[in-house]
Amino acid sequence: MDVSDVLPERLSSDLCRAAAVLGKAKDLLIITHIDADGISAGAIASITLDRLGKRHDVIFEKKVTEDTLRMINGSDAGAVWVCDLGSAYLSGMKRHDVIVTDHHVPDPKWRRKQTFLDDFCDIHHLNPHSYGASGSYDVCGAGMTYLLSKAVDPANEDLAYLAVIGAVGDFQDDREGRLVGYNTAILKDAIAAGDVTASEDLRFYGRDTRPLTQYLQYGGDPPILGITDNPAGVQRFFSDLGIPLKKDGAWRTWTDLDDDERVRATAYLLSMASEEDKNAVAGEVYTLNRFKRGSGLRDAKEYATALNACGRYDDAETGLRICKGDVKAMEDAEKNRLDHRRNISAALSYVKENHMIHERRFVQYFDAGSKIRETVVGIVAGMLLSSGDARKELPILAFADADDGVKVSARASRMLTDRGLDLSLVMKAASEKVGGYGGGHSVAAGATIPRGREKDFLDAAEDLISSQVT
């Protein structure tokens, strides 16, 4: 099955029109996000233009600001390609030949004014929400960028693996324990190109690089009682199964185990997990066949983490180099990855040890101020929510200082989104009430608000959340 076979006819037509814009532009500006999805998307776009022989620049942005919109509207490039960003700010784009490949909730004002704008501005908006699909789990920004790349030239199928990395980096495989929707068709392209192998296995982080004890002790999300953060429990686990931790004096990794050992260990772990957590414990995993074992790039989760580490520490360009095949870039990225791990660990400890999570009736929150980077506070919030240190039945909001105000990151469990919670709408509406802006997805969203308006924002957010879930 070709990916084009599962796309709505209108999306296929829109992709062709956008591809024509890329073909006729003499030079282009790519603007993309700094996370794993955004870096993957930017790489797909850049490689696509390289192959077309088009001059282009790549600029990374943490979020769309007024300066970003001025950059888009004032660019003298033949076309501007915005990846994994832009959908929430379409009404601020005032120039021709803008292409947006994104998956965040679109700007409702642009939809209302679309006919007016289309008379003057040729904006090609490619977003799953416009075609009846989900931007939270059906396809990511890199996936939409890949679909356009393949519309430009079917030979670009060899870039599908980057879209898989973007989807995994955005946790789009978490909902069902595997990729779904458009992502499934993109995955099939990556498999057909020989770049990805999908298999059923344990879904913890570090299966290719971490020693077995660390793999179970630190890699689990959600945590497993008696295993997670319990080195003695991990030792007993493997001892009970008769699985040696070392071979020839070297620590074994999960991928070093033979099939029988992996099957027995997985079954044992599943027996210890709650029914609702089984998809998170075991399911589909994605091996990147281009890369050697132990490289830190062979597992899609680990590759995505390497990109995230670059972007979160102001070095997205190194992530782009990794995606474009620069072997030395991985050496440069290792420091980012180590810094990322240390900072996440320190941030989690800081929140827990200082008992920073406060509860209201419909929401829980913490304010990290300047103690946690704005680029990672959302990751910390998500990890707290899944670790048991925060209540899953309440969404969590995290505040951190930013250059342009206060960054707010919001996360929620699937249980709440199934009950009607949409954090994208909450962040957008609550932030606008206090003079800020925001958006995102139903389960993960963000906003930027003026300093001093945190309490007003919480009041507004809680009112919205209570109306959605009660």
Protein Blocks (a to p, Z undefined) as FASTA:
>chain_A
ZZklmpcfklmmmmmmmmmmmmmpmbdcddddfbfklmmmmmmmmmmmmmnopacddddd
fbdcfklmmmmmmpcbfbdcdehihjlmmmmpccehiacddfbdcdfklmmmmmmmmmmm
ccddddfklnopafklmpcfklmmmmmmmmmpmklmmmmmmmmmmmmmnopmmmnopaeh
jllmmmmmmmmnopaccddddfbehklmpcfklmmmmmpccddehkaoplklmmmmmmmn
opafbeehiacdfklpcfklmmmmmmmmmmmpcfklmmmmgccddddfkbcehklpmpmk
lmmmmmmmmmmnopammmmmmmnopaklmmmmmmmmmmmmmmmmmmmmmmmmnopaccdf
kbccddekjmbcfklmmmmmmmmmmnopacfkbccddddddfklcaddddddfklmmnop
afklmmmmmmmmnopaceddfkbccddddehilmmmmmmmmmmmmmmmZZ
